């Protein structure tokens, strides 16, 4: 699959709209303060990181407890 205009009509449309601006962000004012948004994203990322670290430590602790309390029983077939 090629990228770009393949036929004559598409080429004309590309030439026509090459210099058009469809969305001018310079004149728009954001409804959300970018610093507050970055702060919220940072807080969320830190919380997720802490939860992942806590989950990892909890898994290690549970594995250690289960390994310490494990009792192994020989099956009758293994005694032969």
Order of alpha helices (4+ residues) and beta strands (2+ residues): alpha-alpha
